[in-house]
Amino acid sequence: MVKLQYMGLLAIVISSILALSVTLPAASALIQRDNFDDSHTTTRFLGGIKVCGEHICKPGESNKMLKALNDAQHAAAKCREALKAGKKC
């Protein structure tokens, strides 16, 4: 009688482990990214806090950083076009 109880308990444990392994998603670094909004924020507070490099942004710092990045990308594009035309940039 005791063996039958242990067998029932073992069956319940195994079926529980199988059910959990099927329902819980596996963590994988190979999962494709589907969110491309590139919002550099933390999840520390609701709505997130902007992150500037290695620190939390001060008021207005994020906008300045994004403008500088945008200007640098535009300057690089203009320089690339000038180089194609044989001019210095």
N, C-alpha and C positions, 0 to 999 in steps of 0.2 A: 504494500500500500504506500509506503514511504517513497519507494522508487518511482511510483507512478506520479506522485506529487512533484518530485524533482524533475521528472521528464516534462510535466506540464509547465513548470516554472521555466525550464530551459527553452521550451518552445515559445513561450511568451517573450522571453528576453531576445531570442534570435529574431523573431518576427518584428519586435520593436526596433531592433538595430537595423534591420533591413528597411523598414518603413522610414526611419529617420535618414538613412543614407540615400534613399531615393528622393525624399522631399527637400532636404537641405541642399542648397546649391554649393558646388565646390568652388573654392577660390582658385582663380587661374590668372596668370599674367598674360595669357593668350586670348583673353576675351577682347573682342574688338571694341574700340571706343565708339560710342554713339552720341556723345554730347560734345559738340564743338563750339560752345559759346565762349570758351576760354575766360571765364570769369575767375580771376585770381582772388578768391575769397576763402575765409576759414569758415568752419561750421561751428565756431565757438558760440555764436549767438544767432538767433533767428534772423535770416536774411543774409548772414555772413558779414565778415569784416574784410575790407580790401587789404591785400598783401602787396607790399612794394619790396621786391627783392627778398631780403631775409628778415624784414621787420613789418609790423603792422603800420599801414599808412597813416600819416597825419592828415588832418583835413586839407583837401585840395592837392595833396601830393600825388594821389593816384592819377588825377586828370593831367597834371604836369608830366608825369612819367609816360602816360599814353600818348600825349602830344609829342614829346621828344622822340618816342619810338616811331610814331607815324612820320615825323619829319625826317628821321634818319632813313626810313625805308623809301620815302619819296626822293631824297637826295641820292640814294644809291641807284635808284631807277634812272634818274636824270644822268648820273655819271656813266652808267652802263650805256645809255643811248649816245652820250657824247663820245665814249670810247669807240663805239661801233662806227661813228662818223669820222673817226681819226682825230678827234680833238682831245685836249687835256681836260680833266675835271677837277 
